[in-house]
Amino acid sequence: MSRRLLTAAMLCAIVTTSAACSGSSGTHTQSNSRTSPSAPTTTDTPTSTPPTSGRTSPPSSSSKPSKPTNVSVPTPTVAPAAQGAVNAYIGLYNLTSNLGLDPAHADTSKIAPYVTAATLPQWRGIFTTMAQHGLAYRGIPDNPHVKVVSASGQSAVLSSCPTPNAHDPYIQYVVATGKPVQTTTDAHLHPKAITVLHASGRWRVASVIPDEGRTCKP
């Protein structure tokens, strides 16, 4: 399964409507992301990660990559009413991006503070599935380009139109060989609608829903 298709499958495990998953592969569940993709719908995840549309991975040697290092994107400053929601989403985005570097040893308990309880099993399942298939990520995470659509004291809706890093794109590869997983699907990423809820004293991502009818410009 390609890196983007796996991401799409992970997102669909988080969204509550099966219509959002009509173009992806894999088993889709209607519960809860870059992930995770997301009750509220299931998240970005198995992005939201993730960090949903595919792109062809660049050529790479078959040698195994060096030990992965932590990767992250900066948290944008937004209106005070939405800052906590944006902090939560970017925190989740960075955490899942790093867990994806080594799914076989990922401490998925770290996800719990960032997502709603209903979506947590799907988020954790992303990395279990990757480990089972011998997959991981490398590179710099896509730039999420997060913006605030609306915000109140209890909920916020964010948008994200991610674009890949031009010099070191975040790609999925086969751990045993070091080779990128290839995909022939569209080279752009889908925009996402992200719902973040304030509950139990903190903001938590409730859903990450891709718009499969549109793509983001690089």
Protein Blocks (a to p, Z undefined) as FASTA:
>chain_A
ZZklmmmmmmmmmpmbfklmmmpgcjddddebjflonopaddfblkllpafbdcdddddd
fbdcddddddddddddddfklmmmmmmmmmmmmmmmmmmmmmmlccfklmmmmpcfklmm
mmmmmmmmmmmnopacedjdddfkpacfbdcfkbccddddddddfklccddddfknopac
ddfbdfbdcddddddddeehiacdfbdcddfkbccdZZ
